[in-house]
Amino acid sequence: MDNNIELQNVSKKYKGFELKNISFNVPQGCIVGLIGENGAGKTTTIKSILNISKCEGIVKIFGKDNIKYEKEIKEETGVVLDDSFLSDYLTAKQVNLIMREFYKTWNENKYINLLKQFNIPTDKLIKDFSSGMKMKLKIATAISHNPKLLILDEPTSGLDPVVRNEILDIFRKYIEEDETRSILLSTHITTDLEHISDYIVFIEKGKIIFNLPTNELLENYGIIKCSKNDFLKLDENDYISYQKGQYQYEVLTSNRNTIRNKYNITTIDKPSIEDIMLFYIKGEK
Amino acid sequence: MIKGLLKKDLYNLATYKTSLIIIILFCSIAIIGTESITIAPAIICGIVGMISLSTFSYDEISKSNKYILTLPTDRKELVKEKYILAIVATVLGGILGMVLTIIVVNIMNYLRPENIITLDYKSLVISTLGGIFAISFLQSVQIPSIYKWGAEKGRIQMFILVLIIVAILGGIYFLINKTNINIDMEMIKNFINKFGVWILIISTVIMYYISYKIAYKIYKNKEE
């Protein structure tokens, strides 16, 4: 499978923060979710991929160096940033007139149709839009030149569940239209990723904690709830971390079936991605 | 790509339409009141030139540079576009001031044939060039300052820089006076009459060029 994004040992140092040897791929036809706490390094990773921020290491997009072929790559990439857009003092109509100067493949009809589909007014200033409308406009702008790659930084934060679902539908449709496309989606709302992502990359304090297929995470990981005595019987190599509650221990394992057979434990809960993330951050070992 | 950046800034600046009409009216009244042909080009090119820099504030509010760097453009084009906008706005402001002066003076001369205002085109051109030079100086200091310190802080830093430059020039003038160096003022006057226009044009170009190089160097290494 070809990769649309390849990161090898990407590092970046700020005052009080360091991105350490980040390596992962975004294969064609896949949605990769980048998760982590606020300040974990998700946005820095995205900025490094897009050459907004200088970094050490190798970043390849469509197999090409991201600095040497920057303009060529950006011609085929659509980006949505949570906190940044062209200007709040423009209308959606003016955005169309501006964007067609940037992209050779800008599809005006597609953009207008998307605006209609999302019920976005064309003559109202963006600053008067609701958060959901703003995000839909950003997405319409990002996909109207038919990019091969979408990079989305927190596209669903601050949105209500209905709008979030609508937006996730847009991403699903976008990826289904062409199997060479891919999406890199950074978010801290992990429930969104359970429904649409193929891989999850978890970053914590500038380091990758895991990079796994979403199915594997949801199918193989498990949470065992047990007493102190039962917990003490567990081999350290059989679990990732544990949390001590008032009456019981909660233990995260990456191999539900093995644990079930080995220790004869019948109830092992299926964790959500959020649960897994919390165990990695807060859990003890 | 620069066309797209220019379009974005011009749409943002469209909010200044009413202000520009008010400035034109104000300048027309000033010409009528003072019967001066040098006032409008300086004021209009000054205001229009400085308004063009307010696009930096729009960019800062919307954090648009971060987004723009995800589009098929680069930092060099971003900086270049700001200079194109600033230069075009200043020159157009000067031309607008000149045209306004010619129109207002001609209307006044038509309405008041007993009190004709002489329209000295050479003085008009020189005063316009002087205005453009002054604004280009301010812009050349201010644009790199904004890239370095941001739109708000950049303005304060610019005033400090201008004050330092004025103090240095004042100091040189003071030293020359103090040391009783004989300067042939007549010769300087003749030199300015002969080459003044070219000196203004060439120094304006050099100032913008140096300023652009500095601004790009600052922005090249800046984190968005």
Chai-1 contact restraints between the chains, C-beta under 6 A:
chainA,res_idxA,chainB,res_idxB,connection_type,confidence,min_distance_angstrom,max_distance_angstrom,comment,restraint_id
A,L50,B,T70,contact,1.0,0.0,6.0,A-B,restraint_1
A,I52,B,L69,contact,1.0,0.0,6.0,A-B,restraint_2
A,I52,B,E224,contact,1.0,0.0,6.0,A-B,restraint_3
A,S53,B,E223,contact,1.0,0.0,6.0,A-B,restraint_4
A,K71,B,P72,contact,1.0,0.0,6.0,A-B,restraint_5
A,K74,B,P72,contact,1.0,0.0,6.0,A-B,restraint_6
A,E75,B,P72,contact,1.0,0.0,6.0,A-B,restraint_7
A,V79,B,T70,contact,1.0,0.0,6.0,A-B,restraint_8
A,L81,B,Y67,contact,1.0,0.0,6.0,A-B,restraint_9
A,D83,B,K63,contact,1.0,0.0,6.0,A-B,restraint_10
A,S84,B,K63,contact,1.0,0.0,6.0,A-B,restraint_11
A,S84,B,K66,contact,1.0,0.0,6.0,A-B,restraint_12
A,S84,B,Y67,contact,1.0,0.0,6.0,A-B,restraint_13
A,F85,B,Y67,contact,1.0,0.0,6.0,A-B,restraint_14
A,L86,B,K8,contact,1.0,0.0,6.0,A-B,restraint_15
A,L86,B,S64,contact,1.0,0.0,6.0,A-B,restraint_16
A,S87,B,N12,contact,1.0,0.0,6.0,A-B,restraint_17
A,S87,B,Y58,contact,1.0,0.0,6.0,A-B,restraint_18
A,S87,B,S62,contact,1.0,0.0,6.0,A-B,restraint_19
A,S87,B,S64,contact,1.0,0.0,6.0,A-B,restraint_20
A,D88,B,S62,contact,1.0,0.0,6.0,A-B,restraint_21
A,Y89,B,N12,contact,1.0,0.0,6.0,A-B,restraint_22
A,L90,B,Y11,contact,1.0,0.0,6.0,A-B,restraint_23
A,Q94,B,Y11,contact,1.0,0.0,6.0,A-B,restraint_24
A,I98,B,G4,contact,1.0,0.0,6.0,A-B,restraint_25
A,I98,B,K7,contact,1.0,0.0,6.0,A-B,restraint_26
A,I98,B,K8,contact,1.0,0.0,6.0,A-B,restraint_27
A,E101,B,K3,contact,1.0,0.0,6.0,A-B,restraint_28
A,E101,B,G4,contact,1.0,0.0,6.0,A-B,restraint_29
A,F102,B,M1,contact,1.0,0.0,6.0,A-B,restraint_30
A,F102,B,G4,contact,1.0,0.0,6.0,A-B,restraint_31
A,F102,B,L71,contact,1.0,0.0,6.0,A-B,restraint_32
A,F102,B,P72,contact,1.0,0.0,6.0,A-B,restraint_33
